[in-house]
Amino acid sequence: MTPVLEAKNIVRNYYLPGGLFKKERTVHAVKGVSFKVEQGKTLAIVGESGCGKSTLARIVTMIDPASGGDLFIDGTKVDIAAGDMTPEIRRKVQIVFQNPYGSLNPRKKIGDILMEPLIINTDTPAAERRELAMAMLKKVGLQEIHFNRYPHMFSGGQRQRIAIARALMLKPRLLVLDEPVSALDLSVQAQVLNLLADLQDELNLAYVFISHDLSVVRYMADDVMVMYFGEAVEYGTRDQVFNDPQHSYTKTLFAATPRADVETIRARIARKNAALVAS
């Protein structure tokens, strides 16, 4: 089966001009990274801030050009050096950003935000656009009454649902999710993650899921790629990477992740309650 997304030796360099006290230099943000994502599967990309995760997301979605490498969407090669997609490829790849507050136009009603991709990328009639937008609102757990409201009238979790709905309006094959729940409260995170899992099952979507939260990654991922200073230092199935990490950085990353020892917490609470009763 042809992967929905296949990347080969992706490179992204940034040239920084010199100044009065600085020499000109080149920053190697992504260094020859390769991966693929199958239909209906999730590839999670993890690593510390500045490792190249979001740069890779912007290359895959053609927001930024690449300095080298090859990118294939459904087997079709994309001109990543030009940083541009054909309309057909554009419809297949969409992105959901980290901040639901900044990703929605505050001057537009939700219905107009959802219909905009159809206006720009298709010749769908106005009545059908409205019908499709209404249906998508329901699919992400919102209601028809939200159609004529503005973004500021919604909670963070609701805004991220709207951002997901907008990304799905063109019926993409691949969603790039760049830290999609890190700006949300824990309880809301769980709701949005469950929504994404349900949508993936229903629509057979492929996900590139970027996160620094390993508990979220373990819940969502089929495969995991660990990045460090622009390189993919480990790549395998979720169970392989989590249960038997090979690279020293992966081991360090996992060791630094806080883990809640439920039994210890329960014992501490029990001792505290016993002390209160005794006093």
Accessible surface in RSA format (square Angstrom, percent):
REM  Atomic radii and reference values for relative SASA: ProtOr
REM  Chains: A
REM  Algorithm: Lee & Richards
REM  Probe-radius: 1.40
REM  Slices: 20
REM RES _ NUM      All-atoms   Total-Side   Main-Chain    Non-polar    All polar
REM                ABS   REL    ABS   REL    ABS   REL    ABS   REL    ABS   REL
RES MET A   1   186.30  96.5 108.09  71.5  78.21 186.2 115.52  98.2  70.78  93.8
RES THR A   2    78.39  55.8  63.72  64.6  14.67  35.0  30.73  41.3  47.67  72.1
RES PRO A   3    18.53  13.5  17.27  15.7   1.26   4.6  17.27  14.3   1.26   7.8
RES VAL A   4     0.38   0.3   0.38   0.3   0.00   0.0   0.38   0.3   0.00   0.0
RES LEU A   5     0.00   0.0   0.00   0.0   0.00   0.0   0.00   0.0   0.00   0.0
RES GLU A   6    48.27  27.7  48.24  36.5   0.02   0.1   3.54   6.8  44.73  36.5
RES ALA A   7     1.44   1.3   0.03   0.0   1.41   3.2   0.03   0.0   1.41   3.7
RES LYS A   8    88.79  43.3  88.07  54.0   0.72   1.7  38.89  35.0  49.90  53.2
RES ASN A   9    93.16  64.2  92.17  89.1   0.99   2.4  19.07  45.9  74.09  71.6
RES ILE A  10     1.19   0.7   1.19   0.9   0.00   0.0   1.19   0.9   0.00   0.0
RES VAL A  11    42.55  28.0  42.55  38.5   0.00   0.0  42.55  37.0   0.00   0.0
RES ARG A  12    38.47  16.2  38.47  19.6   0.00   0.0   0.00   0.0  38.47  23.3
RES ASN A  13    46.01  31.7  38.47  37.2   7.53  18.1   9.33  22.5  36.68  35.4
RES TYR A  14    71.07  33.2  68.76  39.1   2.31   6.0  61.70  46.4   9.37  11.6
RES TYR A  15   128.79  60.1 105.86  60.2  22.93  59.7  89.90  67.6  38.89  47.9
RES LEU A  16    68.42  38.1  68.40  48.9   0.02   0.0  68.40  48.0   0.02   0.0
RES PRO A  17    97.81  71.3  82.48  75.2  15.33  55.7  82.48  68.1  15.33  95.3
RES GLY A  18    39.96  49.3   0.00   N/A  39.96  49.3  11.78  32.3  28.18  63.1
RES GLY A  19    52.49  64.7   0.00   N/A  52.49  64.7  34.07  93.5  18.42  41.2
RES LEU A  20   160.68  89.5 121.29  86.8  39.38  99.0 128.07  89.9  32.61  87.7
RES PHE A  21   184.73  92.4 146.51  90.7  38.23  99.5 155.14  94.1  29.59  84.7
RES LYS A  22   164.24  80.1 152.31  93.5  11.93  28.4 100.99  90.9  63.25  67.4
RES LYS A  23   187.05  91.3 171.12 105.0  15.93  37.9 119.41 107.5  67.63  72.0
RES GLU A  24   111.82  64.2  95.17  72.0  16.65  39.6  26.11  50.5  85.71  70.0
RES ARG A  25   145.78  61.2 136.45  69.6   9.33  22.2  55.07  75.3  90.72  55.0
RES THR A  26    64.30  45.7  44.94  45.6  19.36  46.1  21.79  29.3  42.51  64.3
RES VAL A  27    50.78  33.4  47.14  42.7   3.64   8.8  50.78  44.1   0.00   0.0
RES HIS A  28    98.46  53.8  87.00  60.5  11.46  29.3  56.97  58.7  41.49  48.3
RES ALA A  29    18.27  16.8   9.80  15.1   8.48  19.3  16.27  22.9   2.01   5.3
RES VAL A  30     0.14   0.1   0.00   0.0   0.14   0.3   0.00   0.0   0.14   0.4
RES LYS A  31    86.27  42.1  71.00  43.6  15.27  36.4  39.88  35.9  46.38  49.4
RES GLY A  32    35.65  44.0   0.00   N/A  35.65  44.0  14.36  39.4  21.29  47.7
RES VAL A  33     1.38   0.9   0.18   0.2   1.20   2.9   1.38   1.2   0.00   0.0
RES SER A  34    48.26  40.8  39.35  52.5   8.92  20.5  33.37  71.1  14.90  20.9
RES PHE A  35     6.85   3.4   0.28   0.2   6.57  17.1   5.54   3.4   1.31   3.8
RES LYS A  36   100.99  49.3  97.75  60.0   3.25   7.7  46.91  42.2  54.09  57.6
RES VAL A  37     3.10   2.0   0.75   0.7   2.35   5.7   3.10   2.7   0.00   0.0
RES GLU A  38    53.65  30.8  52.56  39.8   1.09   2.6  36.12  69.9  17.54  14.3
RES GLN A  39    56.42  31.5  43.85  32.0  12.57  29.9   3.45   7.3  52.97  40.2
RES GLY A  40    20.93  25.8   0.00   N/A  20.93  25.8   5.45  15.0  15.48  34.7
RES LYS A  41    96.59  47.1  96.59  59.3   0.00   0.0  44.73  40.3  51.86  55.2
RES THR A  42     0.56   0.4   0.06   0.1   0.51   1.2   0.50   0.7   0.06   0.1
RES LEU A  43     1.43   0.8   1.09   0.8   0.34   0.9   1.16   0.8   0.27   0.7
RES ALA A  44     0.00   0.0   0.00   0.0   0.00   0.0   0.00   0.0   0.00   0.0
RES ILE A  45     1.10   0.6   1.10   0.8   0.00   0.0   1.10   0.8   0.00   0.0
RES VAL A  46     0.38   0.3   0.38   0.3   0.00   0.0   0.38   0.3   0.00   0.0
RES GLY A  47     2.13   2.6   0.00   N/A   2.13   2.6   0.59   1.6   1.54   3.4
RES GLU A  48    77.20  44.3  69.99  53.0   7.21  17.2  31.40  60.7  45.81  37.4
RES SER A  49   109.73  92.7  84.32 112.5  25.41  58.5  46.49  99.0  63.24  88.6
RES GLY A  50    80.24  99.0   0.00   N/A  80.24  99.0  41.98 115.2  38.26  85.7
RES CYS A  51     2.04   1.5   0.00   0.0   2.04   4.8   1.78   4.5   0.26   0.3
RES GLY A  52     8.11  10.0   0.00   N/A   8.11  10.0   5.56  15.2   2.56   5.7
RES LYS A  53    15.76   7.7  13.99   8.6   1.77   4.2   3.03   2.7  12.73  13.6
RES SER A  54    49.93  42.2  47.25  63.1   2.68   6.2  29.95  63.8  19.98  28.0
RES THR A  55    23.06  16.4  21.03  21.3   2.04   4.9   0.72   1.0  22.35  33.8
RES LEU A  56     1.34   0.7   1.27   0.9   0.07   0.2   1.34   0.9   0.00   0.0
RES ALA A  57     1.22   1.1   0.01   0.0   1.21   2.8   1.04   1.5   0.18   0.5
RES ARG A  58    88.24  37.0  88.24  45.0   0.00   0.0  21.25  29.0  66.99  40.6
RES ILE A  59     0.37   0.2   0.37   0.3   0.00   0.0   0.37   0.3   0.00   0.0
RES VAL A  60     2.18   1.4   2.18   2.0   0.00   0.0   2.18   1.9   0.00   0.0
RES THR A  61     1.56   1.1   1.56   1.6   0.00   0.0   1.56   2.1   0.00   0.0
RES MET A  62     7.07   3.7   0.00   0.0   7.07  16.8   0.00   0.0   7.07   9.4
RES ILE A  63    68.42  38.9  40.22  30.0  28.20  68.0  46.26  33.3  22.16  60.1
RES ASP A  64    25.76  18.0  25.76  25.6   0.00   0.0   0.82   1.9  24.94  24.9
RES PRO A  65    49.05  35.7  49.05  44.7   0.00   0.0  49.05  40.5   0.00   0.0
RES ALA A  66     7.06   6.5   0.00   0.0   7.06  16.1   0.23   0.3   6.83  18.1
RES SER A  67    59.77  50.5  17.61  23.5  42.15  97.1  21.23  45.2  38.54  54.0
RES GLY A  68    25.93  32.0   0.00   N/A  25.93  32.0  25.87  71.0   0.06   0.1
RES GLY A  69    33.42  41.2   0.00   N/A  33.42  41.2   8.51  23.3  24.91  55.8
RES ASP A  70    47.56  33.3  47.08  46.9   0.48   1.1   0.65   1.5  46.91  46.8
RES LEU A  71     0.14   0.1   0.14   0.1   0.00   0.0   0.14   0.1   0.00   0.0
RES PHE A  72    43.36  21.7  43.11  26.7   0.25   0.7  43.11  26.1   0.25   0.7
RES ILE A  73     0.10   0.1   0.10   0.1   0.00   0.0   0.10   0.1   0.00   0.0
RES ASP A  74    37.55  26.3  18.21  18.1  19.33  45.7  12.07  28.4  25.47  25.4
RES GLY A  75    45.48  56.1   0.00   N/A  45.48  56.1  19.36  53.1  26.11  58.5
RES THR A  76    71.40  50.8  66.07  67.0   5.33  12.7  44.01  59.1  27.39  41.4
RES LYS A  77   128.28  62.6 104.53  64.1  23.74  56.5  58.39  52.6  69.89  74.4
RES VAL A  78     8.45   5.6   2.78   2.5   5.67  13.7   6.56   5.7   1.89   5.1
RES ASP A  79    88.78  62.2  75.37  75.0  13.41  31.7  38.26  90.1  50.52  50.4
RES ILE A  80     7.50   4.3   6.60   4.9   0.90   2.2   6.60   4.8   0.90   2.4
RES ALA A  81    71.82  66.0  53.72  82.9  18.10  41.2  54.13  76.2  17.69  46.9
RES ALA A  82    66.81  61.4  31.04  47.9  35.77  81.4  42.17  59.4  24.64  65.3
RES GLY A  83    19.83  24.5   0.00   N/A  19.83  24.5   2.21   6.1  17.62  39.5
RES ASP A  84    93.54  65.5  87.95  87.5   5.58  13.2  21.10  49.7  72.44  72.2
RES MET A  85    17.77   9.2   0.12   0.1  17.64  42.0   4.40   3.7  13.36  17.7
RES THR A  86    81.70  58.1  76.40  77.5   5.30  12.6  77.12 103.6   4.58   6.9
RES PRO A  87    90.49  66.0  86.94  79.3   3.55  12.9  90.41  74.6   0.08   0.5
RES GLU A  88   101.08  58.0  99.55  75.3   1.53   3.6  26.99  52.2  74.09  60.5
RES ILE A  89     8.63   4.9   8.63   6.4   0.00   0.0   8.63   6.2   0.00   0.0
RES ARG A  90    73.32  30.8  73.32  37.4   0.00   0.0  24.45  33.4  48.87  29.6
RES ARG A  91    78.85  33.1  78.31  39.9   0.54   1.3  17.76  24.3  61.09  37.0
RES LYS A  92    45.42  22.2  45.16  27.7   0.26   0.6  26.28  23.7  19.14  20.4
RES VAL A  93     0.38   0.2   0.00   0.0   0.38   0.9   0.00   0.0   0.38   1.0
RES GLN A  94    31.70  17.7  28.65  20.9   3.05   7.3   3.31   7.0  28.39  21.5
RES ILE A  95    27.92  15.9  18.03  13.4   9.89  23.8  18.03  13.0   9.89  26.8
RES VAL A  96     1.58   1.0   0.00   0.0   1.58   3.8   1.58   1.4   0.00   0.0
RES PHE A  97    71.25  35.6  70.22  43.5   1.03   2.7  70.22  42.6   1.03   3.0
RES GLN A  98    83.07  46.5  81.11  59.3   1.95   4.7  13.37  28.5  69.70  52.9
RES ASN A  99    71.44  49.3  69.74  67.4   1.70   4.1  25.97  62.5  45.47  43.9
RES PRO A 100     0.13   0.1   0.00   0.0   0.13   0.5   0.00   0.0   0.13   0.8
RES TYR A 101   119.01  55.6  99.43  56.6  19.57  50.9  69.53  52.2  49.48  61.0
RES GLY A 102    62.06  76.5   0.00   N/A  62.06  76.5  30.40  83.4  31.65  70.9
RES SER A 103    22.52  19.0   2.39   3.2  20.13  46.4  13.94  29.7   8.58  12.0
RES LEU A 104     6.26   3.5   0.62   0.4   5.64  14.2   1.76   1.2   4.50  12.1
RES ASN A 105    65.21  45.0  55.29  53.4   9.92  23.9  21.83  52.5  43.38  41.9
RES PRO A 106    94.26  68.7  84.70  77.2   9.56  34.8  84.89  70.1   9.37  58.2
RES ARG A 107   208.19  87.4 183.44  93.5  24.75  58.9  62.60  85.6 145.59  88.2
RES LYS A 108    68.26  33.3  65.82  40.4   2.44   5.8  44.30  39.9  23.96  25.5
RES LYS A 109    75.38  36.8  74.67  45.8   0.71   1.7  26.38  23.7  49.00  52.2
RES ILE A 110     0.00   0.0   0.00   0.0   0.00   0.0   0.00   0.0   0.00   0.0
RES GLY A 111     0.56   0.7   0.00   N/A   0.56   0.7   0.56   1.5   0.00   0.0
RES ASP A 112    64.99  45.5  61.74  61.4   3.26   7.7  13.55  31.9  51.45  51.3
RES ILE A 113     2.58   1.5   2.58   1.9   0.00   0.0   2.58   1.9   0.00   0.0
RES LEU A 114     0.00   0.0   0.00   0.0   0.00   0.0   0.00   0.0   0.00   0.0
RES MET A 115    26.38  13.7  26.38  17.5   0.00   0.0  22.99  19.5   3.39   4.5
RES GLU A 116    60.06  34.5  60.03  45.4   0.02   0.1  13.27  25.7  46.79  38.2
RES PRO A 117    16.85  12.3  14.38  13.1   2.47   9.0  16.85  13.9   0.00   0.0
RES LEU A 118     6.89   3.8   6.75   4.8   0.14   0.4   6.75   4.7   0.14   0.4
RES ILE A 119    97.22  55.3  80.35  59.9  16.88  40.7  81.71  58.8  15.51  42.1
RES ILE A 120   124.63  70.9  91.77  68.4  32.86  79.2  97.63  70.3  27.00  73.3
RES ASN A 121    36.84  25.4  21.66  20.9  15.17  36.5   6.43  15.5  30.40  29.4
RES THR A 122    46.84  33.3  23.10  23.4  23.74  56.6  34.90  46.9  11.94  18.1
RES ASP A 123   141.93  99.4 115.22 114.7  26.71  63.2  50.21 118.2  91.72  91.5
RES THR A 124    20.54  14.6  14.73  14.9   5.80  13.8   5.43   7.3  15.11  22.8
RES PRO A 125    83.38  60.8  72.39  66.0  10.99  39.9  83.38  68.8   0.00   0.0
RES ALA A 126    64.08  58.9  54.33  83.8   9.75  22.2  54.87  77.3   9.21  24.4
RES ALA A 127    83.11  76.4  66.27 102.3  16.84  38.3  74.96 105.6   8.15  21.6
RES GLU A 128    82.81  47.5  79.56  60.2   3.25   7.7  24.55  47.5  58.27  47.6
RES ARG A 129    49.12  20.6  49.12  25.0   0.00   0.0   0.00   0.0  49.12  29.8
RES ARG A 130   107.64  45.2 107.64  54.9   0.00   0.0  40.70  55.6  66.95  40.6
RES GLU A 131   122.88  70.5 116.50  88.1   6.38  15.2  39.91  77.2  82.97  67.7
RES LEU A 132    58.41  32.5  56.09  40.1   2.32   5.8  56.21  39.5   2.20   5.9
RES ALA A 133     0.00   0.0   0.00   0.0   0.00   0.0   0.00   0.0   0.00   0.0
RES MET A 134    31.29  16.2  31.29  20.7   0.00   0.0  31.29  26.6   0.00   0.0
RES ALA A 135    54.34  50.0  45.92  70.9   8.43  19.2  50.39  71.0   3.95  10.5
RES MET A 136    21.67  11.2  21.15  14.0   0.52   1.2  21.46  18.2   0.21   0.3
RES LEU A 137     0.00   0.0   0.00   0.0   0.00   0.0   0.00   0.0   0.00   0.0
RES LYS A 138   121.96  59.5 104.79  64.3  17.17  40.9  60.13  54.1  61.84  65.9
RES LYS A 139    73.20  35.7  49.86  30.6  23.34  55.6  34.55  31.1  38.65  41.2
RES VAL A 140     0.00   0.0   0.00   0.0   0.00   0.0   0.00   0.0   0.00   0.0
RES GLY A 141    54.75  67.5   0.00   N/A  54.75  67.5  27.24  74.8  27.50  61.6
RES LEU A 142    10.94   6.1   4.56   3.3   6.38  16.0   4.89   3.4   6.05  16.3
RES GLN A 143   106.09  59.3 104.10  76.1   1.99   4.7  28.94  61.6  77.15  58.5
RES GLU A 144    84.21  48.3  75.97  57.5   8.25  19.6  20.16  39.0  64.05  52.3
RES ILE A 145   106.88  60.8  89.28  66.5  17.60  42.4  98.52  70.9   8.36  22.7
RES HIS A 146    15.21   8.3  15.21  10.6   0.00   0.0   5.69   5.9   9.52  11.1
RES PHE A 147     5.93   3.0   5.69   3.5   0.24   0.6   5.69   3.5   0.24   0.7
RES ASN A 148    84.18  58.0  73.04  70.6  11.13  26.8  21.03  50.6  63.15  61.0
RES ARG A 149    82.87  34.8  82.21  41.9   0.66   1.6  10.84  14.8  72.03  43.7
RES TYR A 150    74.85  34.9  74.85  42.6   0.00   0.0  42.71  32.1  32.13  39.6
RES PRO A 151     4.67   3.4   4.67   4.3   0.00   0.0   4.67   3.9   0.00   0.0
RES HIS A 152   130.59  71.4 109.98  76.4  20.61  52.7  80.18  82.6  50.41  58.7
RES MET A 153   103.22  53.5  68.57  45.4  34.64  82.5  71.67  60.9  31.54  41.8
RES PHE A 154    12.22   6.1   1.95   1.2  10.27  26.7   4.84   2.9   7.38  21.1
RES SER A 155    64.61  54.6  50.58  67.5  14.03  32.3  52.53 111.9  12.08  16.9
RES GLY A 156    10.15  12.5   0.00   N/A  10.15  12.5   4.36  12.0   5.79  13.0
RES GLY A 157     6.20   7.6   0.00   N/A   6.20   7.6   3.94  10.8   2.26   5.1
RES GLN A 158    58.48  32.7  57.66  42.1   0.82   2.0  13.12  27.9  45.36  34.4
RES ARG A 159    29.55  12.4  29.55  15.1   0.00   0.0   0.20   0.3  29.35  17.8
RES GLN A 160     0.21   0.1   0.21   0.2   0.00   0.0   0.00   0.0   0.21   0.2
RES ARG A 161    41.28  17.3  41.28  21.0   0.00   0.0   3.34   4.6  37.93  23.0
RES ILE A 162     0.00   0.0   0.00   0.0   0.00   0.0   0.00   0.0   0.00   0.0
RES ALA A 163     2.09   1.9   0.95   1.5   1.14   2.6   0.95   1.3   1.14   3.0
RES ILE A 164     0.00   0.0   0.00   0.0   0.00   0.0   0.00   0.0   0.00   0.0
RES ALA A 165     0.00   0.0   0.00   0.0   0.00   0.0   0.00   0.0   0.00   0.0
RES ARG A 166    56.23  23.6  55.26  28.2   0.97   2.3  14.66  20.0  41.57  25.2
RES ALA A 167     3.40   3.1   1.03   1.6   2.37   5.4   3.24   4.6   0.16   0.4
RES LEU A 168     2.09   1.2   0.72   0.5   1.37   3.5   0.72   0.5   1.37   3.7
RES MET A 169     9.78   5.1   1.52   1.0   8.26  19.7   1.68   1.4   8.10  10.7
RES LEU A 170    16.44   9.2   3.39   2.4  13.04  32.8   7.05   4.9   9.39  25.3
RES LYS A 171   167.85  81.9 143.91  88.3  23.94  57.0  96.24  86.6  71.61  76.3
RES PRO A 172     8.07   5.9   0.36   0.3   7.70  28.0   0.36   0.3   7.70  47.9
RES ARG A 173    72.99  30.6  68.93  35.1   4.06   9.7  36.96  50.5  36.03  21.8
RES LEU A 174     0.00   0.0   0.00   0.0   0.00   0.0   0.00   0.0   0.00   0.0
RES LEU A 175     0.00   0.0   0.00   0.0   0.00   0.0   0.00   0.0   0.00   0.0
RES VAL A 176     0.00   0.0   0.00   0.0   0.00   0.0   0.00   0.0   0.00   0.0
RES LEU A 177     0.00   0.0   0.00   0.0   0.00   0.0   0.00   0.0   0.00   0.0
RES ASP A 178    15.80  11.1  15.80  15.7   0.00   0.0   0.57   1.4  15.22  15.2
RES GLU A 179    19.60  11.3  18.57  14.0   1.03   2.5  10.85  21.0   8.75   7.1
RES PRO A 180     0.62   0.5   0.55   0.5   0.07   0.2   0.55   0.5   0.07   0.4
RES VAL A 181     6.45   4.2   6.45   5.8   0.00   0.0   6.45   5.6   0.00   0.0
RES SER A 182    40.26  34.0   9.47  12.6  30.79  70.9  14.48  30.8  25.78  36.1
RES ALA A 183    50.60  46.5  17.08  26.4  33.52  76.3  28.50  40.1  22.10  58.5
RES LEU A 184    15.32   8.5   3.27   2.3  12.05  30.3   7.08   5.0   8.24  22.2
RES ASP A 185   107.67  75.4  98.69  98.2   8.98  21.2  22.74  53.5  84.94  84.7
RES LEU A 186   143.68  80.0 132.99  95.1  10.69  26.9 133.28  93.6  10.39  28.0
RES SER A 187    77.21  65.2  63.40  84.6  13.81  31.8  52.18 111.1  25.03  35.1
RES VAL A 188    36.87  24.3  36.87  33.4   0.00   0.0  36.87  32.0   0.00   0.0
RES GLN A 189    20.61  11.5  20.61  15.1   0.00   0.0   2.52   5.4  18.09  13.7
RES ALA A 190    50.23  46.2  45.43  70.1   4.81  10.9  49.81  70.1   0.42   1.1
RES GLN A 191    93.46  52.3  87.66  64.1   5.80  13.8  29.35  62.5  64.11  48.6
RES VAL A 192     0.18   0.1   0.18   0.2   0.00   0.0   0.18   0.2   0.00   0.0
RES LEU A 193    12.24   6.8  12.24   8.8   0.00   0.0  12.24   8.6   0.00   0.0
RES ASN A 194    70.49  48.6  69.71  67.4   0.79   1.9  20.46  49.2  50.03  48.4
RES LEU A 195    17.85   9.9  14.30  10.2   3.55   8.9  17.20  12.1   0.65   1.7
RES LEU A 196     0.00   0.0   0.00   0.0   0.00   0.0   0.00   0.0   0.00   0.0
RES ALA A 197    28.21  25.9  26.84  41.4   1.37   3.1  27.65  38.9   0.56   1.5
RES ASP A 198    90.23  63.2  85.78  85.4   4.45  10.5  24.99  58.8  65.23  65.1
RES LEU A 199     2.46   1.4   2.39   1.7   0.07   0.2   2.46   1.7   0.00   0.0
RES GLN A 200    18.66  10.4  17.33  12.7   1.33   3.2   1.51   3.2  17.15  13.0
RES ASP A 201   121.31  85.0  90.62  90.2  30.70  72.6  33.39  78.6  87.92  87.7
RES GLU A 202   108.81  62.5  72.67  55.0  36.14  86.1  43.16  83.5  65.66  53.6
RES LEU A 203    71.02  39.6  46.59  33.3  24.43  61.4  52.15  36.6  18.88  50.8
RES ASN A 204    72.81  50.2  68.08  65.8   4.73  11.4  23.14  55.7  49.67  48.0
RES LEU A 205     3.48   1.9   3.14   2.2   0.33   0.8   3.48   2.4   0.00   0.0
RES ALA A 206     0.00   0.0   0.00   0.0   0.00   0.0   0.00   0.0   0.00   0.0
RES TYR A 207     0.00   0.0   0.00   0.0   0.00   0.0   0.00   0.0   0.00   0.0
RES VAL A 208     1.61   1.1   1.61   1.5   0.00   0.0   1.61   1.4   0.00   0.0
RES PHE A 209     0.18   0.1   0.18   0.1   0.00   0.0   0.18   0.1   0.00   0.0
RES ILE A 210     0.22   0.1   0.22   0.2   0.00   0.0   0.22   0.2   0.00   0.0
RES SER A 211     4.32   3.7   4.32   5.8   0.00   0.0   1.22   2.6   3.10   4.3
RES HIS A 212   110.16  60.2  92.62  64.4  17.54  44.9  62.45  64.4  47.70  55.5
RES ASP A 213    45.55  31.9  40.48  40.3   5.06  12.0  15.47  36.4  30.08  30.0
RES LEU A 214    11.90   6.6   9.82   7.0   2.09   5.2  10.07   7.1   1.83   4.9
RES SER A 215    79.31  67.0  62.82  83.8  16.49  38.0  55.10 117.3  24.21  33.9
RES VAL A 216     9.38   6.2   7.65   6.9   1.73   4.2   9.38   8.2   0.00   0.0
RES VAL A 217     0.00   0.0   0.00   0.0   0.00   0.0   0.00   0.0   0.00   0.0
RES ARG A 218   114.68  48.2 111.40  56.8   3.28   7.8  37.75  51.6  76.93  46.6
RES TYR A 219   118.30  55.2  93.24  53.0  25.06  65.2  86.12  64.7  32.18  39.7
RES MET A 220    15.01   7.8   2.98   2.0  12.03  28.6   3.64   3.1  11.37  15.1
RES ALA A 221     1.99   1.8   0.00   0.0   1.99   4.5   0.00   0.0   1.99   5.3
RES ASP A 222    55.93  39.2  45.01  44.8  10.92  25.8  12.42  29.2  43.51  43.4
RES ASP A 223    41.10  28.8  41.10  40.9   0.00   0.0   3.00   7.1  38.11  38.0
RES VAL A 224     0.41   0.3   0.41   0.4   0.00   0.0   0.41   0.4   0.00   0.0
RES MET A 225     0.00   0.0   0.00   0.0   0.00   0.0   0.00   0.0   0.00   0.0
RES VAL A 226     0.00   0.0   0.00   0.0   0.00   0.0   0.00   0.0   0.00   0.0
RES MET A 227     0.00   0.0   0.00   0.0   0.00   0.0   0.00   0.0   0.00   0.0
RES TYR A 228    73.21  34.2  72.44  41.2   0.77   2.0  34.65  26.0  38.56  47.5
RES PHE A 229   125.07  62.6 118.98  73.7   6.09  15.8 123.31  74.8   1.76   5.0
RES GLY A 230     1.13   1.4   0.00   N/A   1.13   1.4   0.18   0.5   0.96   2.1
RES GLU A 231    84.24  48.4  84.24  63.7   0.00   0.0   7.33  14.2  76.91  62.8
RES ALA A 232    40.75  37.5  11.00  17.0  29.75  67.7  11.00  15.5  29.75  78.8
RES VAL A 233    36.16  23.8  11.98  10.8  24.18  58.3  19.04  16.5  17.12  46.4
RES GLU A 234    20.48  11.8  13.35  10.1   7.13  17.0  15.81  30.6   4.67   3.8
RES TYR A 235    97.11  45.3  64.41  36.6  32.69  85.1  58.26  43.8  38.85  47.9
RES GLY A 236    14.21  17.5   0.00   N/A  14.21  17.5  14.21  39.0   0.00   0.0
RES THR A 237    58.86  41.9  58.75  59.6   0.11   0.3  54.96  73.8   3.90   5.9
RES ARG A 238    79.64  33.4  79.36  40.5   0.29   0.7   4.31   5.9  75.33  45.7
RES ASP A 239    78.49  55.0  76.57  76.2   1.92   4.5  21.57  50.8  56.92  56.8
RES GLN A 240   108.29  60.6 101.77  74.4   6.52  15.5  42.79  91.1  65.51  49.7
RES VAL A 241     2.12   1.4   1.72   1.6   0.39   0.9   2.12   1.8   0.00   0.0
RES PHE A 242    27.22  13.6  11.30   7.0  15.92  41.4  11.30   6.8  15.92  45.6
RES ASN A 243   100.50  69.3  65.81  63.6  34.69  83.5  30.02  72.3  70.48  68.1
RES ASP A 244    87.99  61.6  83.63  83.2   4.36  10.3  23.25  54.7  64.74  64.6
RES PRO A 245    25.62  18.7  22.12  20.2   3.50  12.7  22.12  18.3   3.50  21.8
RES GLN A 246   124.64  69.7 104.06  76.0  20.58  49.0  52.50 111.8  72.13  54.7
RES HIS A 247    64.22  35.1  58.53  40.7   5.69  14.5  41.58  42.9  22.63  26.3
RES SER A 248    79.53  67.2  72.84  97.2   6.69  15.4  48.76 103.8  30.77  43.1
RES TYR A 249    20.64   9.6  16.51   9.4   4.13  10.7  20.64  15.5   0.00   0.0
RES THR A 250     0.00   0.0   0.00   0.0   0.00   0.0   0.00   0.0   0.00   0.0
RES LYS A 251   107.68  52.5 101.39  62.2   6.29  15.0  52.43  47.2  55.25  58.9
RES THR A 252    86.80  61.7  81.70  82.8   5.10  12.2  60.73  81.6  26.08  39.4
RES LEU A 253    34.80  19.4  31.42  22.5   3.38   8.5  33.88  23.8   0.92   2.5
RES PHE A 254    14.47   7.2  14.42   8.9   0.05   0.1  14.47   8.8   0.00   0.0
RES ALA A 255    81.87  75.3  48.03  74.1  33.84  77.0  56.29  79.3  25.58  67.8
RES ALA A 256    78.03  71.7  45.30  69.9  32.73  74.4  57.83  81.4  20.20  53.5
RES THR A 257    37.81  26.9  29.84  30.3   7.97  19.0  27.65  37.1  10.16  15.4
RES PRO A 258   126.05  91.9  98.90  90.2  27.15  98.7 110.70  91.4  15.36  95.5
RES ARG A 259   169.25  71.1 134.15  68.4  35.10  83.6  73.21 100.1  96.04  58.2
RES ALA A 260    82.69  76.0  48.04  74.1  34.65  78.8  55.24  77.8  27.46  72.7
RES ASP A 261    83.20  58.3  72.37  72.0  10.82  25.6  34.58  81.4  48.62  48.5
RES VAL A 262    78.06  51.4  74.43  67.4   3.63   8.8  74.75  64.9   3.31   9.0
RES GLU A 263   117.36  67.4 113.28  85.7   4.08   9.7  62.43 120.8  54.93  44.8
RES THR A 264    59.94  42.6  54.84  55.6   5.10  12.2  42.18  56.7  17.77  26.9
RES ILE A 265    70.66  40.2  70.66  52.6   0.00   0.0  70.66  50.9   0.00   0.0
RES ARG A 266   147.56  62.0 141.73  72.2   5.83  13.9  50.13  68.5  97.43  59.1
RES ALA A 267    43.43  39.9  35.47  54.7   7.96  18.1  42.79  60.3   0.65   1.7
RES ARG A 268   129.62  54.4 128.77  65.6   0.85   2.0  53.99  73.8  75.63  45.8
RES ILE A 269    93.20  53.0  92.53  68.9   0.67   1.6  93.20  67.1   0.00   0.0
RES ALA A 270    59.16  54.4  49.41  76.3   9.75  22.2  55.13  77.6   4.03  10.7
RES ARG A 271   148.71  62.4 139.99  71.4   8.72  20.8  76.05 103.9  72.66  44.0
RES LYS A 272   138.65  67.6 131.73  80.8   6.92  16.5  81.08  73.0  57.58  61.3
RES ASN A 273    76.61  52.8  75.37  72.8   1.24   3.0  23.27  56.0  53.34  51.6
RES ALA A 274    61.22  56.3  49.62  76.6  11.60  26.4  57.00  80.3   4.22  11.2
RES ALA A 275    62.76  57.7  50.04  77.2  12.72  28.9  57.84  81.4   4.92  13.0
RES LEU A 276   116.00  64.6 102.04  73.0  13.95  35.1 102.59  72.0  13.41  36.1
RES VAL A 277   131.64  86.6 104.58  94.7  27.06  65.2 111.67  97.0  19.96  54.1
RES ALA A 278    93.22  85.7  50.23  77.5  42.99  97.8  61.63  86.8  31.59  83.7
RES SER A 279   121.64 102.8  52.86  70.6  68.77 158.4  65.00 138.4  56.64  79.4
END  Absolute sums over single chains surface
CHAIN  1 A    14712.6      12055.1       2657.5       8015.1       6697.5
END  Absolute sums over all chains
TOTAL         14712.6      12055.1       2657.5       8015.1       6697.5
